Amino acid sequence: MSLDSLRPHAKSILKPLVGIMSRTAITPDALSVISLIFAICAGILYAVSGDSTTLVLAAGAMVLLNGIADAMDGELARSSGTAGKRGDFLDHVIDRYADVFIICGIFFGAYVDWRIGVAAVVGTLLTSYLGVQAQAVGVGRYYGGILGRADRLVIIMLASILYFLYPEDIYGFSFLGWSIVLIAMASNLTAIQRFVHIWRELT
């Protein structure tokens, strides 16, 4: 089950933070941009880490902050009454760039073969594209499948922590490398699942 199904529970957890944020000058769009900055920092740290467990852990922390900021921007927009199509559009564009920065940072850092990294990027982008394309063709935005964005971020964060604790390779890859292998397989499978669901709905 994808963690995207737990969105209602996440909203209740984030509500106090959103309340604090609403009393500041930070806008939802600014929070979206901040989430991208965290993702860029994560990608750079992974790329230059050179097997440094400390830098990998720091990159994982940036991924966590990216996820928190990304979850909060929409909630802040709704609570402040500023939710709209422009903010939703900006959020989706930034999320795609964030995904690319994080995953590319890991395979640029040579934690996994670049071909596996490309497969992970393709699967990630197709999964997200099909989720919103369902809405474009009248089916409604669809977050189904085995691996959503929240799942990808959690996998990468956990892999970063495990790599910090045990950086040695296991059957050819470290925990960080295996996280991209898993994302490459599961995200492409998710894209197929979403395609099949949308196709059946249209039929």
N, C-alpha and C positions, 0 to 999 in steps of 0.2 A: 504494500500500500504506500502510495506516495505521501510524503510529508505535507504536500500542498493541501491535502484533505484536513490538515490540522489548523488551517488558517483561522477559523473562529476562535480556537483556544489561544493562538498567538496574539490575536487582537486584545484579548482580556489581559494578557501579560504585559503587552506594550502600552496599554491605556495610561498607566501612571506616567510613563516616559513621554508619551504624546502630550499629556496635560502640562508637563514641565516645559516641553518644547514650544507649546502654543503660546507661552508667556514670554518667549524670546522673539528676536527679529528674524529668526531663520524661517524661510518659506519652504514649502514642500519641494519646489523646484531646486532650491539651493541644497536641500537635503539629498535629492537625487544626484546632484553633481558631487556632493561630498562622498556619496557611496561609490561613485566612479573613481574618485581620488584614492580611496582605500583599495579598490581593485587594482589600480595602476601600481600602487605601492607594493601590493602583494605580488603582482607579476614580476616587478623589478627585483624584489627580494628573492623570489624563487630562481630567477634567471641568473643572478650574480652570486647565489649562495655558495656555489662551489663545494657542495657536500657539507657546508656548515650547518650543524643541527640548530644552532641558535638563530641563524637567519631564517631557516625554514620554519621554526616555531613563531618567529616574528611575522613571517608571511601568513601563517595560519591565523594569527591574531588579526591581521588586516582583512582576511577573508571573513572572519567573524564580524568585524565592524562593518564591512560591506553589507553583509546579510541583515544586520540590525538596522542600518540606515535605509536600506532598500525596503524593509518591512514597515518602517516608520513613515516614509514619505507619503504613501497613500493614505494611511491613517490620519496623518496630520492634515492632509488636504480635506478629508471628509469632516474631521472635527472642526476645522476652521471655515468650512463652507466654501472652499476654493477648488474643490474637485472639478475637473473638466477634461475635455478631450486633449487639450494641449499638454497638460500634466501627464496624462496617461500615455500619450505618444512619446513624450520625453523619457518617461520611466522605462518604457520598453526598449527604446534605442540605447539608453545607458546600460540597461541590464545585459543587452547583447554584447556591447563593447566590454563590459565588466567580465562576462564569461570568457571572452576571447583573451583578454589580458591575463586572467588567472591561469587558464589552461595552457596558453602559449608560454607563459613564464615558466611553467613546470617542465615542458619538454625543451624549451630553450636552455634550461639548466641541466639538460642531459640526464634527467631522471627516467626518461622513457624514450624509445625510438620516435623520431619525428613523425613517421607514418602513422603510428598509433595516436600521436597527439593530434594530427590532422583529422583522423577518423573521429576522435572525441569532439573536436570543434564542429565538424560537419553534423554529427548526431545532435549536439547541443543546439545548434542553430536551427536545424530542421524541426526538432522537438518544439522549440519556442514558436517557430513560424507556423506550424500546424495548429498549435494551441490558439493563436489569434486568427488564423485563416478560417477556422471553424466559425468564428463570429462573423467574419466578412461574408461568408456564404449563407448566413442565416441560421446556422446550427446553434450558435451561442459559444462563448469562449469555453474552451475545454482543457482541463488540466489533468486528464486521466493518463494512465500508463504507469509503468513501474518506477520511473525516475523523473522527477521534476527538478526545478532549480534549487529548491530548498534541500532536496536529497543530495544534489551535486555538491553544494557548499558544505554540508555536514560531512560527506565522505572525504572531501579535501581537508577539512579541518581536523578530522580524526586521524587521517593519514599523516598530517603534519606533526601531530602530537606523538603518534607511534614512531615516526621517523626520528623525532627528537630523542625518544627513549631507546630505540633500536635502529640505528642507521644502516645496518648490514643488509645485503641483498638476500632475498628468499626466492629461489628458483628464477634467478635472473633479474629481478627488479626489487627495489626497496618498497616499503609501504607506500611511499609517494608515487612511485612508478606504477604500482599495481592499482592505485586509485584511478589513474588515467586509463589503464586497461579496462577497468570495470565501467568507467563512465563511457568509454568508446563503445563497448558492447551494449550496455543497458540503455544509453541514450538513443542509439540507432534502433533498438528494439522498441523503445517507447515511441519513436517517430512512426514506426510501422503500426503500432497499436492505435495511435491517434488517427493515422490515415484510414485504417480499417473502420474505426468508429465513425468518422466523419462520412466516409463513403456509404456506409450502411444507413446513416441518418438521411443522407441525400437521396438514397434509393427508396 
